[in-house]
Every structure is written in C-alpha cells, then in structure tokens.
Amino acid sequence: VTSEQAADGFVLDPRLAADTVAVHELPLCSLRLMNDARWPWLILVPRRTGACELVDLDASQQSQLLQEINLCARALQRHCAPHKLNIAALGNVVAQLHIHIIARFRDDPAWPRPVWGHGEVEPYSDAALQARRSMLLVELSDA
Amino acid sequence: VTSEQAADGFVLDPRLAADTVAVHELPLCSLRLMNDARWPWLILVPRRTGACELVDLDASQQSQLLQEINLCARALQRHCAPHKLNIAALGNVVAQLHIHIIARFRDDPAWPRPVWGHGEVEPYSDAALQARRSMLLVELSDA
C-alpha cells in the first residue's frame, strides 16, 4: 500500500493507489487505469480532499467532472469500441469520490452483470499495461 | 409488460416500465422509483429517443441531467440519510439510457457489493409504495 500526495496536498486513497496506475492529470481529476486486464477500466478521482459524494462538489467542479467523464468515455469508445460503457460513482468500499468508466462487451467475463466483485483480478503484464496506457493516452489527446 | 409513451413520442423501455413506478416528470427525465423495497432507488430516464450512452446527450442535455441527478441525490439524502449514494449509468440489460441513484446503508442486504442482480426483488406493498413515493415528492419539491 502506497500513498500518493499531489502538489495541492490531495492524497489519493491507498487502496485506489494500489489497485490502479496513473495515466494522466486532468484539470480536476487524476485519471487512473484499473490494473485488471479483463476490462479497459478508467477511474477519475477529483483532487478535492474530503469529497465522497457527487453532491460534495460545487457546480463548477461538477461541470468540469462531466467534461472529464466525456473525455474518458470517448477515448474508451475510440480505443476499443465497447458494446456499452458503464459509468458509476459507488464508493461503498473506498469512500473517496471516484468515478468508474468501464468498457463492457457482450462476451466479457461478467456480462451483463456489473464488474465490481466479479471473480479474481487479472493484473496486466508490465508490457500490456504500458501498451494499454499508451494507447489510451493517444485517444485522450485526440479528443 | 406495458409501454408508456410520452406526449413527445418518447417510449419508456418496457422492462423499465415494468420494474418501476412513475414519480415525477422533470424537464429532461422521467423520474421513476424502482419497485424494490430493499433500497430507496430512483431512476432517471432522459426522454431522448435512441440515447443509450451519456455521450449520446448534447452538452445542454448533459448539464440538465446533472441538475436532475443532484436533485434526486439531495432528495434521497434528506429522505433517508444514506451512508452512501450509488449513482450509475450501466445499461447492460436495458440499453435505453437510464441513471440509477440508490441509497445504500452499511446494514443493507448487499453492502458493500452493488445492488444489481443481488438476491430477489422485494416489491413494495401498495401502501408502502405510495408512502415512499409521497415522501420522495416532498423532498424533491423542497430542493
């Protein structure tokens, strides 16, 4: 378990830090990739200490979050043309506000059920993780 | 299975119509209550024919959706002071765009797992359904 502290004092939840890898810093959120090769799975974490619910953000932060969700959703669509996107703010296990954006396919291991808690995590190989991350960065920059 | 057609020609998905009851018509969305007494569980359905993904809505529709999500989230907080809200657009089973806003408690039947697909639905009694709906309408109008 590691902790990651940003220049503005925001500390990423240790479990999120352990389960994900950094992709990019957006204006509001840290964009992370879940280290689970079963699904292309992005996580946005608004760098706002103490925020647990969407309604804990003010209107301008919410508007920015919406832009960043759109960016991630479109990047995943270009990256892998999923049958469906799953976008969710749950936080039952990790209270720190974070938004899942997950590419789903009709032949994926959990379809049509949700991915959370399904089976065992399959971490990427180092090479596959870097490849996925690089491809997503290209799609994010094309937005 | 019933179908519900709005004045603007929008037709609610038959499965959503069967699993939920109408609560209120908001500017963008039909607000429905899931007929499952295990959780206070609202569903917003944007009345936009063909929309399946959040990114199928244009910027002004997305902004309106965000306002309606906030309205529902705050109404649920006042209604039952949940430990956590779960807010999600999944759509793996019903493709028509719809957003779940669910009040979660640390002693609820699925905690901390997601509610979708958990156990058997427990429909409200008629009296309990009307009571829940009426209480939510009060909280929605107080927003």
Interface residues (C-beta under 8 A of the other chain):
Chain A: C52 E53 L54 V55 Q62 S63 L66 I69 N70 A73 R74 Q77 K84 L85 N86 I87 A88 A89 L90 G91 N92 V93 A95 R104 W111 P112 R113 P114 W116 G117
Chain B: C52 E53 L54 V55 Q62 S63 L66 I69 N70 A73 R74 Q77 K84 L85 N86 I87 A88 A89 L90 G91 N92 V93 A95 R104 W111 P112 R113 P114 W116 G117
